[in-house]
Amino acid sequence: MSTTPLSYKDAGVDIDAGDALVERIKPLARKTLREGVLAGIGGFGALFEVPKRYREPVLVSGTDGVGTKLKLAFEWQMHDTVGIDLVAMSVNDVLVQGAEPLFFLDYFACGKLDVETAARVVGGIARGCELSGCALIGGETAEMPGMYPAGEYDLAGFCVGAVEKSEILDGRDVNIGDSVLGLASSGVHSNGFSLVRKCLERNAPPALLDGRPYRETIMEPTRLYVKSMLTALRAHPRTESGRSIKALAHITGGGLLENIPRILPEHLAAELRKGSWPRSELFTWLQGTAGIDDLEMNRTFNNGIGMVVIVDRASVADITKILRDGGEQVYEIGHIAARDGAAQVRVD
């Protein structure tokens, strides 16, 4: 038996590299600081105080990953924006309850830590937090030899937000005749990439998709709807007569057909008008390459709509203006009707 001393580095874990990454991360995290942060990166636990402006705060939490989009990030060496995807998948979910995202934590796991790659990823996470007004308050970097192939990593994120108890969005206010607004997506976002990758194996895309090199178009990060949507919600709070903004749906895995029913009462359905929002070259290429029908497209991809907003008919113009002023592309894509049959979403 060998008696040569073994270090943790000999076993494949480089503590010095981990320390170097933390030092790279600290200035990125500082840019995301906001009211409520008491202690952030570096401690055993991050501390956050719910802002005092909340009278009856309810905490809303969400967690998610980036999925197999990471496989393309590895293959194409495009690590700068998957962190934005990670943040967006959680903060957009928290947002649909009417909540303001407060803080975010990330988990980065790999077989061997490459400080440069990890810093690029975390830079994207910090950017996503900045864009959504959310503090990057902590996280974990796990170097686990033998668990991941060389050059690969996994990501997970966790977000906590707050909403006034009286302002929670849960779909109970949705009524027949309400309008359905769709906010444009920035592309595929972070769902359906197992099919995207199959399409890439089957048929090379054109060099340009939607006016950009196809890799940039496919890897465009998930859009963050937080700031524009919170502005609209604050401009239209609940009153004694009800509320103008009735419900939100983040269009993720399951597409339009699976996500909208999550916010509808059982007796109601959303009737969407086919062609009421533009179709990108990217989604046209995906559908043609996969050879799937509209039904499968609408239950696999967001198909151009990343967030659905159900509003009172009388408030459509004002809410649309607020969202457009906030940078969103907004389309009136349908209305709410009595449910007639099994499907709660119809696209005709």
C-alpha positions as CSV (number, residue, x, y, z in Angstrom):
1,M,0.0,0.0,0.0
2,S,1.3,3.4,-1.0
3,T,2.0,5.8,1.9
4,T,2.3,8.9,-0.3
5,P,0.1,11.6,1.2
6,L,-3.0,12.4,-0.8
7,S,-4.5,15.9,-1.0
8,Y,-8.1,16.9,-1.9
9,K,-6.6,18.3,-5.2
10,D,-5.1,14.8,-5.9
11,A,-8.7,13.5,-5.6
12,G,-9.9,16.0,-8.2
13,V,-11.2,18.9,-6.0
14,D,-9.3,22.2,-6.4
15,I,-10.1,24.4,-3.3
16,D,-7.9,27.2,-4.7
17,A,-9.9,27.3,-7.9
18,G,-13.1,27.5,-5.8
19,D,-11.7,30.4,-3.8
20,A,-10.7,32.1,-7.0
21,L,-14.2,31.8,-8.4
22,V,-15.8,33.2,-5.3
23,E,-13.5,36.3,-5.6
24,R,-14.6,36.6,-9.2
25,I,-18.3,36.4,-8.2
26,K,-18.3,38.9,-5.4
27,P,-18.2,42.1,-7.5
28,L,-20.9,40.6,-9.8
29,A,-23.2,39.9,-6.8
30,R,-22.6,43.4,-5.4
31,K,-24.1,44.9,-8.5
32,T,-27.4,43.1,-7.7
33,L,-27.7,44.4,-4.1
34,R,-31.1,45.9,-3.2
35,E,-33.1,46.8,-0.1
36,G,-33.4,43.9,2.3
37,V,-30.0,42.3,1.9
38,L,-28.4,42.0,5.3
39,A,-25.7,39.5,4.4
40,G,-24.9,37.9,1.1
41,I,-22.2,35.8,-0.6
42,G,-19.5,34.4,1.7
43,G,-21.4,33.3,4.8
44,F,-23.0,30.0,5.6
45,G,-26.4,31.5,5.0
46,A,-27.6,34.6,3.3
47,L,-29.8,37.1,5.3
48,F,-32.7,39.1,3.8
49,E,-35.2,41.3,5.5
50,V,-38.6,41.6,3.8
51,P,-39.0,45.3,2.8
52,K,-41.1,47.2,5.4
53,R,-43.5,48.6,2.7
54,Y,-45.2,45.2,2.7
55,R,-48.2,45.2,5.2
56,E,-49.1,41.4,4.9
57,P,-46.3,39.9,2.9
58,V,-46.6,36.4,1.5
59,L,-43.4,34.7,0.4
60,V,-43.5,33.0,-3.0
61,S,-40.7,30.6,-4.0
62,G,-39.6,29.0,-7.2
63,T,-36.8,26.7,-8.4
64,D,-35.8,25.5,-11.9
65,G,-32.9,24.7,-14.1
66,V,-31.9,25.3,-17.8
67,G,-32.5,21.8,-19.1
68,T,-30.8,20.3,-22.1
69,K,-30.1,23.8,-23.6
70,L,-26.9,23.3,-21.6
71,K,-25.8,20.6,-24.1
72,L,-25.7,23.3,-26.8
73,A,-23.9,25.7,-24.5
74,F,-21.2,23.0,-24.1
75,E,-21.0,22.1,-27.8
76,W,-21.0,25.7,-29.0
77,Q,-19.0,27.2,-26.1
78,M,-21.8,29.7,-25.4
79,H,-21.7,30.1,-21.6
80,D,-22.5,33.8,-21.2
81,T,-26.3,33.8,-21.3
82,V,-27.4,30.4,-19.8
83,G,-27.3,32.2,-16.4
84,I,-29.9,34.6,-17.6
85,D,-32.0,31.6,-18.5
86,L,-31.6,30.2,-15.1
87,V,-32.8,33.3,-13.4
88,A,-35.6,33.9,-15.8
89,M,-37.1,30.4,-15.4
90,S,-37.6,31.0,-11.6
91,V,-38.4,34.8,-11.4
92,N,-41.0,34.6,-14.2
93,D,-42.7,31.7,-12.3
94,V,-42.7,33.8,-9.1
95,L,-44.0,36.8,-11.0
96,V,-47.2,35.0,-12.1
97,Q,-48.4,35.0,-8.5
98,G,-48.1,38.8,-8.6
99,A,-44.9,38.6,-6.5
100,E,-41.8,40.8,-6.7
101,P,-38.7,38.6,-6.8
102,L,-36.5,39.5,-3.9
103,F,-33.4,37.3,-3.9
104,F,-31.9,34.4,-5.9
105,L,-29.5,31.6,-5.1
106,D,-27.7,29.4,-7.7
107,Y,-26.1,25.9,-7.7
108,F,-23.3,25.2,-10.1
109,A,-22.1,21.6,-10.3
110,C,-19.2,20.2,-12.4
111,G,-16.7,17.4,-12.5
112,K,-13.7,19.7,-12.7
113,L,-14.0,23.5,-12.0
114,D,-12.9,25.7,-14.9
115,V,-12.9,29.2,-13.3
116,E,-13.2,31.1,-16.5
117,T,-16.3,29.1,-17.7
118,A,-17.9,29.2,-14.3
119,A,-17.3,33.0,-14.1
120,R,-19.0,33.5,-17.5
121,V,-22.0,31.5,-16.3
122,V,-22.3,33.3,-13.0
123,G,-21.9,36.6,-14.9
124,G,-25.1,35.7,-16.8
125,I,-26.8,34.9,-13.5
126,A,-25.9,38.3,-12.1
127,R,-27.1,40.0,-15.2
128,G,-30.4,38.2,-15.0
129,C,-30.8,39.3,-11.4
130,E,-30.0,42.9,-12.3
131,L,-32.6,42.9,-15.1
132,S,-35.2,41.5,-12.7
133,G,-34.3,43.7,-9.7
134,C,-33.5,40.6,-7.7
135,A,-30.4,40.2,-5.4
136,L,-27.9,37.4,-6.1
137,I,-27.5,36.7,-2.4
138,G,-25.8,33.3,-2.3
139,G,-25.1,30.0,-4.0
140,E,-23.0,26.8,-4.1
141,T,-20.3,25.7,-6.4
142,A,-19.8,21.9,-6.3
143,E,-16.8,20.2,-7.8
144,M,-17.5,16.5,-8.0
145,P,-14.9,14.4,-9.9
146,G,-16.4,11.6,-11.8
147,M,-20.0,12.9,-11.7
148,Y,-19.9,15.0,-15.0
149,P,-18.0,14.6,-18.3
150,A,-15.2,17.0,-18.9
151,G,-16.3,20.4,-20.0
152,E,-19.9,19.9,-18.7
153,Y,-21.8,21.3,-15.7
154,D,-25.3,21.6,-14.4
155,L,-27.3,24.5,-13.1
156,A,-30.1,25.0,-10.7
157,G,-31.6,28.2,-9.2
158,F,-33.9,29.2,-6.4
159,C,-35.8,32.4,-6.1
160,V,-37.9,34.0,-3.3
161,G,-40.4,36.8,-3.9
162,A,-43.1,38.6,-1.9
163,V,-46.6,39.8,-2.6
164,E,-49.3,41.5,-0.5
165,K,-51.8,38.8,0.6
166,S,-54.6,40.9,-0.9
167,E,-52.8,41.1,-4.3
168,I,-52.0,37.4,-4.9
169,L,-52.9,36.3,-8.4
170,D,-54.5,32.9,-8.4
171,G,-57.0,32.9,-11.3
172,R,-60.1,33.3,-9.2
173,D,-60.9,36.6,-10.7
174,V,-61.0,35.4,-14.3
175,N,-64.4,35.7,-16.0
176,I,-66.1,35.1,-19.3
177,G,-65.3,37.9,-21.7
178,D,-61.9,38.7,-20.3
179,S,-59.2,39.3,-22.9
180,V,-56.0,37.3,-23.3
181,L,-52.9,39.2,-24.0
182,G,-49.7,37.6,-25.2
183,L,-46.2,39.0,-24.5
184,A,-43.7,38.0,-27.1
185,S,-41.0,35.5,-26.2
186,S,-37.3,36.1,-27.2
187,G,-37.2,32.6,-28.8
188,V,-37.4,29.1,-27.6
189,H,-36.4,30.2,-24.0
190,S,-35.4,27.1,-22.0
191,N,-38.0,24.5,-22.8
192,G,-38.2,22.0,-25.7
193,F,-34.5,21.8,-26.3
194,S,-34.5,18.0,-26.4
195,L,-36.6,18.4,-29.6
196,V,-34.5,21.4,-30.8
197,R,-31.4,19.2,-30.6
198,K,-33.1,16.4,-32.5
199,C,-34.0,18.9,-35.2
200,L,-30.3,20.1,-35.4
201,E,-29.2,16.5,-35.9
202,R,-31.8,16.0,-38.7
203,N,-31.4,19.2,-40.7
204,A,-28.9,22.0,-40.5
205,P,-30.6,25.4,-40.1
206,P,-30.1,28.3,-42.5
207,A,-27.0,30.4,-41.7
208,L,-29.3,33.2,-40.6
209,L,-32.5,32.8,-38.6
210,D,-34.5,35.9,-37.8
211,G,-31.7,38.1,-39.1
212,R,-28.9,36.6,-36.9
213,P,-26.5,33.7,-37.0
214,Y,-28.7,30.7,-36.1
215,R,-26.7,29.7,-33.0
216,E,-27.3,33.2,-31.5
217,T,-31.0,32.9,-32.3
218,I,-31.4,29.5,-30.8
219,M,-29.4,30.4,-27.7
220,E,-31.1,33.7,-27.1
221,P,-31.9,33.8,-23.4
222,T,-35.3,33.6,-21.8
223,R,-37.0,36.9,-21.6
224,L,-37.5,38.5,-18.2
225,Y,-40.9,40.0,-17.8
226,V,-40.5,41.2,-14.2
227,K,-40.0,44.9,-14.4
228,S,-42.7,45.7,-17.1
229,M,-45.2,43.4,-15.5
230,L,-44.7,44.7,-12.0
231,T,-45.2,48.2,-13.3
232,A,-48.5,47.2,-14.8
233,L,-49.6,45.4,-11.7
234,R,-48.8,48.4,-9.5
235,A,-50.7,50.7,-11.8
236,H,-53.8,48.3,-11.6
237,P,-54.0,47.1,-8.0
238,R,-57.1,45.3,-6.6
239,T,-60.0,47.6,-5.8
240,E,-63.4,47.0,-4.1
241,S,-64.8,46.3,-7.5
242,G,-62.2,43.7,-8.4
243,R,-59.0,43.9,-10.4
244,S,-58.0,44.6,-14.0
245,I,-55.2,42.1,-14.3
246,K,-56.8,38.7,-13.5
247,A,-54.0,36.1,-14.0
248,L,-50.6,35.5,-15.5
249,A,-49.2,32.3,-17.1
250,H,-45.5,31.7,-17.8
251,I,-45.3,29.7,-21.0
252,T,-42.7,27.0,-20.2
253,G,-42.7,23.2,-20.7
254,G,-46.1,22.2,-22.1
255,G,-46.4,25.3,-24.1
256,L,-49.7,27.3,-24.4
257,L,-51.9,24.3,-24.1
258,E,-50.6,23.0,-20.8
259,N,-49.7,26.2,-19.0
260,I,-52.8,28.4,-19.5
261,P,-55.1,25.9,-17.8
262,R,-53.0,26.1,-14.6
263,I,-54.5,29.6,-14.0
264,L,-58.1,29.0,-15.2
265,P,-61.1,28.0,-13.1
266,E,-62.4,24.6,-14.2
267,H,-65.5,26.0,-15.9
268,L,-63.6,28.4,-18.2
269,A,-61.5,28.1,-21.3
270,A,-59.2,30.3,-23.3
271,E,-60.0,30.7,-27.0
272,L,-56.9,31.8,-28.9
273,R,-56.9,33.2,-32.4
274,K,-54.4,31.5,-34.7
275,G,-52.3,34.1,-36.5
276,S,-53.0,36.8,-34.0
277,W,-49.2,37.0,-33.1
278,P,-46.2,36.9,-35.5
279,R,-44.4,33.7,-36.3
280,S,-40.6,33.7,-36.2
281,E,-38.4,32.0,-38.7
282,L,-37.0,29.9,-35.8
283,F,-40.4,28.3,-35.0
284,T,-41.2,27.9,-38.7
285,W,-37.9,26.0,-39.1
286,L,-38.4,23.9,-36.0
287,Q,-41.9,22.8,-37.1
288,G,-40.9,22.0,-40.6
289,T,-37.8,20.1,-39.6
290,A,-39.6,18.1,-36.8
291,G,-42.6,17.5,-39.1
292,I,-45.1,18.1,-36.4
293,D,-48.6,19.6,-36.5
294,D,-49.8,22.8,-34.8
295,L,-51.1,20.9,-31.8
296,E,-47.7,19.4,-31.0
297,M,-46.0,22.8,-31.5
298,N,-48.3,24.5,-29.1
299,R,-47.8,21.9,-26.4
300,T,-44.0,21.7,-26.8
301,F,-42.8,25.3,-27.4
302,N,-43.9,28.7,-26.3
303,N,-44.4,29.3,-30.1
304,G,-43.6,33.0,-29.8
305,I,-45.6,33.9,-26.6
306,G,-43.6,33.8,-23.4
307,M,-46.1,35.2,-20.9
308,V,-49.9,35.3,-21.1
309,V,-51.8,38.0,-19.3
310,I,-55.6,37.8,-18.7
311,V,-57.2,41.2,-18.2
312,D,-60.5,42.9,-17.9
313,R,-61.8,43.9,-21.4
314,A,-62.1,47.6,-20.4
315,S,-58.5,47.8,-19.4
316,V,-56.9,46.2,-22.5
317,A,-55.7,49.5,-24.0
318,D,-54.2,50.9,-20.9
319,I,-52.4,47.7,-19.8
320,T,-51.1,47.2,-23.3
321,K,-49.6,50.7,-23.3
322,I,-47.9,50.2,-20.0
323,L,-46.4,46.9,-21.1
324,R,-45.3,48.3,-24.5
325,D,-43.7,51.4,-22.7
326,G,-41.8,48.8,-20.6
327,G,-40.4,47.2,-23.8
328,E,-42.8,44.3,-24.4
329,Q,-44.3,43.3,-27.7
330,V,-48.0,42.8,-26.8
331,Y,-50.7,41.1,-28.8
332,E,-54.4,40.5,-28.0
333,I,-54.5,36.8,-28.8
334,G,-57.9,35.7,-27.6
335,H,-60.6,35.8,-24.9
336,I,-62.1,33.7,-22.0
337,A,-65.2,31.7,-22.7
338,A,-67.3,29.1,-21.0
339,R,-65.7,25.7,-21.2
340,D,-67.3,23.5,-23.8
341,G,-65.6,20.1,-23.9
342,A,-62.4,18.7,-22.4
343,A,-59.9,21.2,-23.7
344,Q,-59.3,24.4,-21.7
345,V,-57.3,26.0,-24.5
346,R,-58.4,26.1,-28.1
347,V,-56.3,27.7,-30.9
348,D,-58.5,28.3,-34.0
